Amino acid sequence: MFDMGSLPLANRLLTLGSTADSAYPLVLYYCHNCALIQLADLVPRNEMFTDYVYLTSASKTMMEHFDRYAETTAQRLDLTTKDIVLDVGSNDGTLLTAFQRRGIRVLGIEPARNVASIAEAGGVPTLTEYFDLKLAKRLEKVRLLTANNIMSHVGNLRDFLATAHEVLRPDGLFVFEVPWVADVLRNNSFDMIYHEHLSYFGLKPLARALGEAGLFLVDLEYYPSIHGGTLRGFASRSSKEQSSVVREMSAREEKEADFWAMKDFSERVPKLAHHLRDMLLGLKKEGKRVAGYGAPAKATILLNYCGIGRDILDYASDTTPLKQGKLIPGVGVPIVSPQTAQKNPPDYYLLLAWNFRGEILAKEEGFLRKGGRFVIPFPEPTIVDS
Ligand code: JHZ
């Protein structure tokens, strides 16, 4: 459906002087059988997930989101100190810490060693492994299994969901979050497409995949401002009572994530990419200084696909210490700390972490008041001032 060419791995940031800057094909396919939009060229998972740079705790928005998540799911299942919550792809333990604060026992599963050790250091027991049937045999059965922004990353979805079924008690719930493909398409956010994300879920393929594993999608919540639009699904082994939200959202999605929506998207995106680059080149011609705000995984795709390099961006500022001092692959834009950026502020920030628009614009009120501006890339490139 959409061939983006060969692009670097989004989170494989380069160290200064590094020459290992490789690119892999990034092509989206649409399955006429199950309607799943997906990648077919797979990069071995150990190349992407052994050492990871993304930390869930890097934004206030996500910390608050996962704190509320723990509160509402603990209430929904009436979890007590006897329960244990199992979180797959537990990252730095942000969600599990929120359960621990409520007196609930936890276990994280996180294949990235460096990130798992941050969680362990924060008191979150974590297994540095992939979630599969072999591991499931060693695990206690749970009433709550969570996996947030993980299912999109999974190469063998059938195995993953069979494992979820295996570790879940019959009265338990599998709760997960995935970016909603309808939002990616509507918002033109092509930078959500990268090698780590193998599946781009709509409700139809999601419910079908769960169903094949004996899990039934009983409820949904929608978070429009999390990662540009996130679905939180609740799947059960025993109940088949579906909330009306699932039907309402499925109806809403009907035309928004089908073959034609995908086709329109693939025609709009190259134009948008040109438009964004021209807009930034125009600013450069006027003598303006431009930098990136945030160095999310998405930035690698946005910058490489649009051809926005060091000729346009002086640097990208990011709060994550693991990213600072490194370069965005392909384009070689250096990542600096917000403190370094503040000493040398640009005239315009290209908002690469556009999903945190609210949090960032509020935080950068001073920059805006002094005449600084933001270029927001989606749904159409727009300039925002104070
Ligand atoms: P953020 C992540 O993608 C990773 P990314 C993952 N692959 C996934 O699936 C998706 O989420 C859904 C920085 N920042 O959350 C912190 C600032 O510098 O958009 C982060 O590096 N200043 C699992 O990497 C980055 O921006 C700020 O004020 O695209 C945001 O990364 C704030 C708020 C953030 O995820």
Residues whose N, C-alpha, C, O or C-beta is under 5 A from the ligand:
A	BS01	JHZ	Y54 A58 S59 N149 H227 G294 A295 P296 A297 K298 S317 D318 T319 T320 A353 N355 F356 E359 I360
